[in-house]
Amino acid sequence: MFHKMAQMIQAHTERMLLDEVFATYRDVQDAAAEMAQVLPCPRCGKQTMKMRLHSNALSRQVPGITICDRCGTEEALEDAVHQPMDVRKWALIETYMKGANLK
């Protein structure tokens, strides 16, 4: 029983941490767009985002986050077969959450 409770607490903590990272990134993404700066795609990590934030793909997995067109297409295909990529594998999460033990 204790082990199951510990797992539930860890899962909740992880979810809160991921939500916080994406909320912060939304703010950074919006600020960068206002300053006409382009950030790398948060999903693949490549410099494939368009200058105008609204002309990129809107993530199906993370509300309010824009991703590059290629990742948008991949998300659509994954959604069609009900096998979405785990957000913990996104470049944004792998880059900023190293050492947080999100496995």
Sine and cosine of phi, psi and omega as CSV:
sin_phi,cos_phi,sin_psi,cos_psi,sin_omega,cos_omega
0.00,0.00,-0.69,0.73,0.00,-1.00
-0.88,0.47,-0.66,0.75,-0.01,-1.00
-0.89,0.46,-0.67,0.75,0.00,-1.00
-0.92,0.40,-0.65,0.76,0.03,-1.00
-0.89,0.45,-0.67,0.74,0.02,-1.00
-0.89,0.45,-0.63,0.77,0.03,-1.00
-0.90,0.43,-0.65,0.76,0.01,-1.00
-0.90,0.43,-0.65,0.76,0.02,-1.00
-0.91,0.41,-0.67,0.74,0.01,-1.00
-0.90,0.44,-0.68,0.74,0.01,-1.00
-0.90,0.44,-0.66,0.75,0.02,-1.00
-0.91,0.41,-0.70,0.72,0.02,-1.00
-0.88,0.47,-0.68,0.73,0.01,-1.00
-0.88,0.47,-0.70,0.71,-0.02,-1.00
-0.88,0.47,-0.68,0.74,0.02,-1.00
-0.89,0.45,-0.65,0.76,0.01,-1.00
-0.91,0.42,-0.69,0.72,0.04,-1.00
-0.89,0.45,-0.69,0.72,0.03,-1.00
-0.86,0.51,-0.65,0.76,0.01,-1.00
-0.91,0.41,-0.66,0.75,0.02,-1.00
-0.89,0.45,-0.71,0.70,-0.01,-1.00
-0.93,0.37,-0.59,0.81,0.05,-1.00
-0.90,0.44,-0.68,0.74,0.04,-1.00
-0.90,0.43,-0.67,0.74,-0.01,-1.00
-0.90,0.43,-0.61,0.79,0.05,-1.00
-0.84,0.53,-0.70,0.71,0.02,-1.00
-0.89,0.45,-0.69,0.73,0.01,-1.00
-0.91,0.42,-0.67,0.75,0.00,-1.00
-0.89,0.46,-0.68,0.73,0.01,-1.00
-0.91,0.41,-0.68,0.74,0.01,-1.00
-0.90,0.44,-0.66,0.75,0.01,-1.00
-0.89,0.45,-0.64,0.77,0.01,-1.00
-0.90,0.44,-0.64,0.77,0.02,-1.00
-0.91,0.42,-0.52,0.86,-0.01,-1.00
-1.00,-0.07,0.16,0.99,0.00,-1.00
0.85,0.52,0.63,0.77,0.08,-1.00
-0.94,-0.35,0.52,-0.85,-0.01,-1.00
-0.94,-0.35,0.81,-0.58,0.07,-1.00
-1.00,-0.05,0.36,-0.93,0.12,-0.99
-0.92,0.39,0.37,-0.93,0.05,-1.00
-0.88,0.47,0.78,-0.63,-0.02,-1.00
-0.94,0.35,-0.32,0.95,-0.03,-1.00
-1.00,0.06,-0.76,0.65,-0.06,-1.00
-0.98,-0.19,-0.33,0.94,0.02,-1.00
0.99,0.13,0.04,1.00,-0.03,-1.00
-1.00,-0.01,0.36,-0.93,0.03,-1.00
-0.99,0.13,0.89,0.45,-0.07,-1.00
-0.90,-0.44,0.15,0.99,0.01,-1.00
-0.98,0.20,0.52,-0.85,0.05,-1.00
-1.00,0.09,0.40,-0.92,-0.03,-1.00
-0.86,0.52,-0.71,0.70,0.01,-1.00
-0.99,0.12,0.91,-0.41,-0.09,-1.00
-0.82,0.57,-0.65,0.76,-0.05,-1.00
-0.94,0.34,-0.19,0.98,0.01,-1.00
-1.00,-0.06,0.03,1.00,0.11,-0.99
-1.00,0.00,0.11,-0.99,0.01,-1.00
-0.98,0.18,0.58,-0.81,0.08,-1.00
-1.00,-0.03,0.80,-0.61,-0.04,-1.00
-0.88,0.48,0.65,-0.76,0.09,-1.00
-0.99,0.11,-0.38,0.92,-0.07,-1.00
-1.00,-0.02,-0.59,0.81,-0.08,-1.00
-0.84,-0.54,0.97,-0.24,-0.04,-1.00
-0.84,0.55,0.70,-0.71,0.07,-1.00
1.00,0.09,-0.04,1.00,-0.01,-1.00
-0.98,-0.21,0.76,-0.65,0.10,-1.00
-0.99,-0.14,0.57,-0.82,-0.01,-1.00
-0.76,-0.65,0.20,-0.98,-0.01,-1.00
-0.93,0.36,0.30,-0.95,-0.04,-1.00
-0.86,0.50,-0.64,0.77,0.00,-1.00
-0.88,0.47,-0.72,0.70,0.03,-1.00
-0.91,0.41,-0.56,0.83,0.06,-1.00
-0.88,0.47,-0.67,0.74,0.05,-1.00
-0.91,0.42,-0.68,0.73,0.02,-1.00
-0.88,0.47,-0.66,0.75,0.03,-1.00
-0.89,0.46,-0.65,0.76,0.01,-1.00
-0.89,0.45,-0.68,0.73,0.01,-1.00
-0.92,0.40,-0.65,0.76,0.04,-1.00
-0.90,0.44,-0.63,0.78,0.02,-1.00
-0.91,0.42,-0.60,0.80,-0.01,-1.00
-0.90,0.44,-0.54,0.84,0.00,-1.00
-0.97,-0.23,0.18,0.98,0.05,-1.00
0.84,0.55,0.65,0.76,0.04,-1.00
-0.71,-0.70,0.93,0.37,-0.03,-1.00
-0.93,0.36,0.52,-0.85,0.07,-1.00
-0.92,0.40,0.68,-0.73,0.05,-1.00
-0.90,0.44,0.80,-0.60,-0.04,-1.00
-0.89,0.46,-0.33,0.95,0.04,-1.00
-0.94,0.35,-0.21,0.98,0.04,-1.00
-1.00,-0.09,-0.03,1.00,0.05,-1.00
-0.90,0.43,0.54,-0.84,0.02,-1.00
-0.84,0.54,-0.64,0.77,0.01,-1.00
-0.85,0.53,-0.73,0.68,-0.04,-1.00
-0.95,0.32,-0.70,0.71,0.00,-1.00
-0.89,0.46,-0.57,0.82,-0.01,-1.00
-0.96,0.29,-0.76,0.65,-0.14,-0.99
-1.00,-0.02,-0.21,0.98,-0.06,-1.00
-0.92,-0.38,0.30,0.95,0.04,-1.00
-0.83,0.56,0.72,-0.70,0.04,-1.00
1.00,0.08,-0.06,1.00,-0.02,-1.00
-1.00,0.06,-0.02,1.00,0.05,-1.00
0.85,0.53,0.82,0.58,0.01,-1.00
-0.99,-0.13,0.92,0.39,-0.03,-1.00
-0.89,-0.45,0.00,0.00,0.00,0.00
